[in-house]
Amino acid sequence: MASDSANILVVDDESRLADLFAAWLQQDYTVETAYDGENALEKMSEEIDLVLLDRRMPGLSGDEVLEKIREKKYDARVVMVTAVDPDFDIIEMGFDDYLVKPVSKDELLDLVDRIQTRSEYQKEVQEYYSLASKKSLLQTEKSEQELEKNEEYQELVERVDELREKLDDRINQLEGHDDFADAFRDLDNGADEFNGF
């Protein structure tokens, strides 16, 4: 997806922060802002490619907005951009990536660029990256003992390993399609850095 075709919805109850993120992104993307969950859902449409979503908001929380976006089957990627440190509850959440505030302009632009690139990949690659991102976040936040005891986390690890195996097989079959293979290797190397594979 070319960056100039991407429509982004920035959702944050801190209006100055939402406007700042929008200003950073407007040079390369079409950007809309919403300052609460209800307004975010009013602005959601099939045209939105990416939602940058705060978790902690009065009224409808970011978690509830995310749930409704997924219930309504919008195809948008969703990145939680929040001051809430990740916990085990993120395993069941349908986001594509998670960025903890404070966020610099470079971090935000880099993340949006990566998400847009990732959107071009097959669902399995997206699922792999999303789950690998969750695994990485939890490894950063939790002790080894906590991770070992958590059944959902162990299932997450199994799914990441299973997807990685599948995708490695696909890469081996794609020797004639170097663009895709190179792109996946770049993506996979990024996940390796996060996950210590």
FENGI-V996891 format. One record per residue. RES is the residue in one small letter. PHI is phi in whole degrees, -180 to 180 (* if undefined). D_FIRST is the distance of its C-alpha to the first C-alpha in whole Angstrom. Layout:
BEGIN
[[RES/PHI/D_FIRST] [RES/PHI/D_FIRST]]
END
This chain:
BEGIN
[[m/*/0] [a/-70/4] [s/-60/6] [d/-73/8] [s/-97/7] [a/-86/7] [n/-107/11] [i/-118/13] [l/-112/17] [v/-99/19] [v/-122/22] [d/-158/25] [d/-74/29] [e/-84/29] [s/-58/28] [r/-65/29] [l/-70/26] [a/-59/24] [d/-67/24] [l/-65/24] [f/-59/21] [a/-61/19] [a/-61/21] [w/-63/19] [l/-91/16] [q/-63/17] [q/-67/16] [d/-112/12] [y/-135/12] [t/-89/13] [v/-125/16] [e/-121/19] [t/-124/21] [a/-138/24] [y/-104/27] [d/-159/28] [g/-63/27] [e/-61/28] [n/-63/26] [a/-60/23] [l/-68/24] [e/-64/25] [k/-87/21] [m/-67/19] [s/-157/18] [e/-64/15] [e/-77/13] [i/-76/13] [d/-94/10] [l/-147/12] [v/-117/15] [l/-99/18] [l/-125/21] [d/-74/24] [r/-86/27] [r/-94/30] [m/-137/30] [p/-68/34] [g/74/34] [l/-77/31] [s/-74/29] [g/-61/26] [d/-60/27] [e/-70/28] [v/-62/25] [l/-58/22] [e/-59/25] [k/-69/25] [i/-60/21] [r/-71/21] [e/-59/24] [k/-83/23] [k/63/20] [y/-66/17] [d/-90/14] [a/-67/13] [r/-77/13] [v/-130/16] [v/-116/17] [m/-79/21] [v/-118/22] [t/-151/26] [a/-88/29] [v/-81/30] [d/-66/30] [p/-69/29] [d/-133/32] [f/-61/32] [d/-62/31] [i/-69/27] [i/-58/27] [e/-88/27] [m/-84/25] [g/-91/21] [f/-92/19] [d/-99/16] [d/-161/18] [y/-143/21] [l/-124/22] [v/-93/25] [k/-68/27] [p/-76/28] [v/-121/24] [s/-86/24] [k/-58/21] [d/-61/20] [e/-61/20] [l/-66/18] [l/-64/15] [d/-65/15] [l/-63/15] [v/-62/12] [d/-62/10] [r/-64/11] [i/-64/10] [q/-63/6] [t/-64/7] [r/-61/9] [s/-62/7] [e/-81/6] [y/-85/10] [q/-64/13] [k/-55/15] [e/-63/18] [v/-66/16] [q/-62/14] [e/-63/18] [y/-57/19] [y/-65/18] [s/-62/18] [l/-70/22] [a/-63/22] [s/-64/22] [k/-65/24] [k/-58/27] [s/-62/26] [l/-58/27] [l/-69/30] [q/-64/31] [t/-73/31] [e/-92/33] [k/-115/35] [s/-76/38] [e/-59/39] [q/-62/41] [e/-61/39] [l/-65/36] [e/-63/39] [k/-79/40] [n/-88/37] [e/-64/37] [e/-62/33] [y/-65/32] [q/-62/34] [e/-65/32] [l/-60/29] [v/-60/30] [e/-61/31] [r/-66/27] [v/-61/25] [d/-63/28] [e/-63/27] [l/-65/24] [r/-61/24] [e/-61/26] [k/-57/24] [l/-71/21] [d/-61/24] [d/-61/25] [r/-61/22] [i/-60/21] [n/-63/25] [q/-79/24] [l/-102/21] [e/-54/23] [g/-81/22] [h/-115/18] [d/-62/18] [d/-60/15] [f/-66/14] [a/-60/17] [d/-63/17] [a/-62/14] [f/-67/16] [r/-61/19] [d/-60/17] [l/-63/16] [d/-65/19] [n/-63/21] [g/-62/20] [a/-68/21] [d/-60/24] [e/-58/25] [f/-68/25] [n/-103/27] [g/61/29] [f/-66/29]]
END
